[in-house]
Amino acid sequence: MKDKILVTGGTGYIGSHTVVELQSSGYEVVVIDDLSNSNIEVLDGIEKITGIRPVFELLDCCDKAGMENVLSNHNPIKGIIHFAASKAVGESVGHPLKYYRNNIVSLLNLLELMPIYNIEGLVFSSSCTVYGQPDNLPVTENAPIKPAISPYGNTKQICEEIIRDTIYSGSSFKSILLRYFNPIGAHPSTEIGELPIGVPQNLTPYLTQTAAGIRPVLNIFGDNYDTPDGSCIRDYINVVDLAKAHVVAVNRIMKGDATNNLEIFNLGTGRGISVLELIRTFEKVTGVPVAYQIVGRRDGDIEKVWADPTLANNVLGWNAIETLEDTLVSAWRWQQKLYAKEEVVKTN
């Protein structure tokens, strides 16, 4: 009998790629999503890649009674990967209460229900935003947690603290916190990728939409940071590499390999890339120019951050292997497919 894993936010960008990797690794997957920032058609893409359509439950994770029904109906669930959350730094500054409610209440519901259904482990989708603007680069897991610059970052800090306190109180389950840097790209099949609803909040889909002529110009938020070209620096990681790390984390919990009830790992490439460098690389590998303009800084943005992934490399045996060039090509191929699909719809 296959171990069953619940994936909250499983039709989202990182969630859908992780569902693919879980199914490809032999797990049975139950997906929960409220489709507030994703599309039900993502399930078609997952099925085309793996040959398996995951069980899907349309539900807001803040609905505790609904969550309990799902856990009861699909019992036994061995582990949970918790992605479901509002995730845009800029939006969180303007709508903080939305972020605190969605991101914290959903986690509380899971933590309260897990012991009731004997769920062994939780892999939590955290973020490098917990480090704020680090004193030293690259960032290790021992870097101090600084006051959050955005409500989004603060929710990740609070959620980590809640998980830590719950584990230390004597709860029976184990948890691995995965602190992502900046996921980009799409599955090489072009069956799934980043699919923002409305105006993209993340750089890469806005970049590809601008290159496709859907957006007139890409805004660069500041060119006067203390970086070589003045634009912010991030650690851009391929989304499939990131998804595979979640499977490794689940395996670690399921097999009893975790040495502590709570473990933390950075997931990144170890290489910092500026926004302007990312644009230039995209133009080079695709041959498509990108119209951009420099505008004022955006509230909540960190100047520069990139990972030291040594711990994940050595302990998990996980490495980011995809190149930036190939990752950007995958993002562009995904955008081209979306654009072609939209054009067909318009002409019919």
C-alpha positions in Angstrom: 0.0 0.0 0.0 1.3 3.4 -1.0 1.9 6.0 1.7 -0.6 8.8 1.3 0.6 12.5 1.4 -1.7 15.5 1.7 -0.5 18.5 -0.3 -2.2 21.8 0.6 -2.0 24.3 -2.2 -1.3 21.4 -4.5 -2.6 23.1 -7.7 -0.4 26.1 -7.1 3.0 26.7 -8.7 5.4 24.9 -6.4 2.6 22.6 -5.1 1.8 21.2 -8.6 5.4 20.4 -9.4 5.8 18.7 -6.0 2.7 16.6 -6.6 4.3 15.4 -9.9 7.5 14.4 -8.1 5.6 12.7 -5.2 3.6 10.6 -7.6 6.6 9.8 -9.7 8.3 8.6 -6.5 5.4 6.2 -5.6 3.4 8.3 -3.2 -0.4 8.6 -3.3 -1.4 12.2 -3.2 -4.4 14.1 -1.9 -4.5 17.7 -3.0 -6.4 20.5 -1.1 -6.7 23.9 -2.8 -9.3 26.7 -2.8 -8.2 27.7 -6.4 -7.8 31.4 -5.3 -4.5 31.6 -7.0 -4.5 28.5 -9.3 -6.6 26.7 -11.9 -8.3 23.4 -11.8 -6.8 22.6 -15.2 -3.5 22.1 -13.4 -4.7 18.6 -12.5 -4.9 17.8 -16.3 -1.2 18.7 -16.6 -0.2 16.6 -13.6 -2.1 13.7 -15.1 -0.5 14.1 -18.5 3.0 14.0 -16.9 2.5 11.2 -14.4 -0.4 9.2 -15.8 -2.1 9.7 -12.4 -4.8 12.2 -11.5 -4.4 13.1 -7.8 -7.4 13.2 -5.6 -8.6 16.8 -5.3 -10.6 18.5 -2.6 -11.8 22.1 -3.2 -11.3 23.7 0.2 -10.0 26.7 2.1 -7.5 25.4 4.7 -8.8 28.1 7.1 -12.0 26.0 7.2 -11.2 23.7 10.1 -14.3 21.6 9.9 -13.7 21.0 6.2 -10.1 20.1 6.9 -11.2 17.5 9.5 -13.6 16.0 7.0 -10.8 15.6 4.4 -8.5 14.0 6.9 -11.2 11.7 8.1 -12.3 10.7 4.6 -8.7 10.0 3.4 -7.4 8.4 6.6 -4.6 7.2 7.0 -2.6 10.2 5.7 1.1 9.7 6.6 2.4 13.2 6.0 1.5 16.7 5.0 3.3 19.2 2.8 1.8 22.7 3.6 2.1 25.1 0.7 -1.3 26.8 1.0 -0.7 30.5 1.7 -0.8 34.0 0.3 2.7 34.6 -1.0 3.3 38.1 -2.6 5.6 40.4 -0.7 4.3 43.6 -2.2 0.6 42.6 -1.8 1.2 41.7 1.8 2.3 45.3 2.6 -1.1 46.6 1.3 -3.2 43.8 2.7 -1.6 42.5 5.9 -4.7 41.1 7.5 -5.4 38.8 4.5 -1.9 37.4 4.9 -2.1 36.9 8.7 -5.5 35.2 8.4 -4.7 32.9 5.5 -1.1 31.9 6.4 -1.5 31.5 10.2 -5.0 30.1 10.6 -4.5 27.4 8.0 -1.4 26.2 9.8 -3.1 26.2 13.2 -5.8 24.0 11.8 -3.3 21.5 10.5 -1.3 21.3 13.7 -4.4 20.8 15.8 -5.7 18.0 13.6 -2.5 16.1 13.0 -2.3 14.3 16.4 -6.0 13.3 16.1 -5.3 11.5 12.8 -1.8 10.2 13.8 0.0 12.1 11.0 3.7 11.5 11.2 5.2 14.5 9.6 4.9 18.0 8.3 7.0 19.6 5.6 6.5 23.3 5.8 6.9 25.8 2.9 9.0 28.6 4.4 11.0 31.3 2.9 14.4 33.1 2.9 12.4 36.2 3.9 12.7 35.0 7.5 16.4 36.2 7.4 15.4 39.8 6.5 18.5 41.5 5.1 21.3 39.2 6.3 24.5 40.5 7.8 26.5 37.9 5.9 26.2 36.3 2.5 25.6 33.5 1.5 23.0 32.8 4.2 23.3 29.7 6.4 20.6 28.2 8.5 22.3 29.6 11.6 21.9 33.2 10.4 19.8 35.3 12.8 16.1 35.7 12.2 15.7 39.4 11.8 12.5 41.6 12.1 10.5 40.9 9.0 10.4 43.6 6.3 7.0 42.5 5.0 3.8 41.0 6.5 4.4 38.0 4.2 7.9 37.5 5.7 6.4 37.9 9.2 3.8 35.2 8.6 6.6 32.8 7.7 8.5 33.7 10.9 5.4 33.3 13.0 4.5 30.0 11.4 8.0 28.6 12.0 7.8 29.7 15.6 4.4 28.0 16.0 5.7 24.8 14.5 8.8 24.9 16.8 6.7 25.6 19.9 4.4 22.7 19.0 7.2 20.3 18.4 8.9 21.3 21.7 5.7 20.9 23.6 5.9 17.2 23.0 3.8 16.6 19.9 4.4 13.2 18.3 5.0 14.4 14.7 8.2 15.6 13.1 8.6 18.6 10.9 11.1 19.9 8.3 11.1 23.6 7.5 12.3 24.3 3.9 13.4 27.9 3.4 13.1 28.6 -0.3 14.9 31.3 -2.1 13.3 32.3 -5.5 11.7 29.5 -7.5 11.4 30.1 -11.3 10.9 28.1 -14.4 8.4 25.4 -15.4 8.2 21.7 -15.9 10.2 20.6 -19.0 7.0 19.0 -20.4 5.4 22.5 -20.5 2.3 20.8 -19.0 2.5 22.9 -15.7 4.2 26.1 -14.8 3.6 29.4 -13.0 0.1 30.5 -13.6 -0.6 33.8 -11.9 -4.2 35.0 -11.6 -4.4 38.6 -12.9 -1.3 40.8 -12.8 1.7 38.7 -11.8 3.2 39.5 -8.4 6.5 37.7 -9.2 9.3 38.7 -11.5 9.6 35.9 -13.9 6.0 35.6 -15.1 5.8 39.4 -15.5 9.1 39.2 -17.5 7.8 36.5 -19.8 4.4 38.2 -20.3 6.3 41.4 -21.2 8.4 39.4 -23.7 5.2 38.0 -25.2 3.7 41.4 -25.6 1.0 40.8 -23.0 2.4 43.5 -20.7 3.8 46.7 -22.2 6.8 47.1 -19.9 8.5 45.4 -16.9 9.1 47.6 -13.9 12.4 47.3 -12.1 11.9 48.4 -8.6 15.0 50.5 -7.9 18.5 50.7 -9.5 20.3 52.3 -6.6 20.8 49.4 -4.2 24.3 48.5 -3.0 24.8 45.9 -5.7 27.0 45.8 -8.8 24.3 47.1 -11.1 22.1 48.7 -8.5 19.2 46.2 -8.8 18.2 43.7 -6.2 20.0 40.3 -6.0 18.2 37.0 -5.5 19.0 33.3 -5.6 16.8 31.9 -8.4 16.1 28.1 -8.1 14.5 25.9 -10.7 11.0 24.9 -9.5 11.5 21.2 -10.4 14.7 21.1 -8.3 12.8 22.7 -5.5 9.9 20.2 -5.9 12.3 17.3 -5.6 13.6 18.6 -2.3 10.2 18.2 -0.9 10.2 14.5 -1.8 13.5 14.1 -0.2 12.2 15.7 3.0 9.1 13.5 3.0 11.3 10.4 2.6 13.5 11.5 5.4 10.5 11.8 7.8 8.7 8.6 6.6 11.9 6.5 6.8 12.8 7.8 10.3 16.0 9.3 9.1 15.4 12.8 10.6 17.9 13.2 13.5 15.7 15.8 15.3 12.0 16.3 15.5 12.5 19.7 13.9 15.0 20.3 11.0 15.6 23.4 8.9 17.2 23.5 5.4 17.9 26.3 2.9 17.0 25.5 -0.7 18.8 27.6 -3.2 21.6 27.4 -5.7 24.2 29.4 -3.8 24.5 32.0 -6.5 23.1 35.5 -6.4 21.7 37.0 -9.6 20.6 40.6 -10.0 17.2 41.5 -11.6 19.0 43.2 -14.5 21.3 40.2 -14.9 18.3 37.9 -15.0 16.7 40.0 -17.8 19.9 40.0 -19.8 20.3 36.2 -19.5 16.7 35.8 -20.6 17.2 37.9 -23.6 20.4 36.0 -24.5 18.9 32.5 -24.3 15.6 33.3 -25.9 16.6 36.0 -28.4 13.6 38.0 -27.3 14.1 41.6 -26.1 12.3 42.7 -22.9 11.0 46.3 -22.5 11.7 47.5 -19.0 11.9 50.7 -17.0 13.4 51.7 -13.7 10.8 52.8 -11.1 11.0 53.6 -7.4 11.8 51.0 -4.8 9.0 48.7 -3.6 8.1 48.4 0.1 9.2 45.1 1.6 12.0 44.3 -0.9 15.3 43.0 0.5 18.4 44.3 -1.2 20.3 41.1 -1.7 20.1 37.6 -0.5 21.4 34.2 -1.7 21.7 30.8 0.0 24.4 28.6 1.4 22.8 25.3 0.5 25.6 23.2 2.0 23.4 21.6 4.7 20.8 20.5 2.3 23.5 19.2 0.0 25.3 17.2 2.7 22.4 16.1 4.9 19.5 15.7 2.5 21.7 14.7 -0.4 19.9 17.2 -2.5 21.4 19.6 -5.0 20.0 22.3 -7.4 21.2 21.0 -10.8 19.3 23.0 -13.4 21.1 26.0 -14.9 19.7 29.5 -14.9 19.7 29.4 -18.7 17.7 26.2 -19.0 15.4 27.4 -16.3 14.6 30.6 -18.1 14.1 28.7 -21.4 11.5 26.5 -19.6 9.7 29.6 -18.3 9.6 31.1 -21.8 8.4 27.8 -23.4 5.6 27.7 -20.8 4.6 31.3 -21.6 4.6 30.6 -25.3 2.3 27.7 -24.7 -0.1 29.8 -22.6 -0.1 32.6 -25.2 -0.8 30.2 -28.0 -3.7 28.7 -26.0 -5.1 32.2 -25.3 -4.9 33.1 -29.0 -6.9 29.9 -30.0 -9.6 30.8 -27.5 -9.8 34.4 -28.9 -10.2 33.1 -32.5 -12.9 30.6 -31.7 
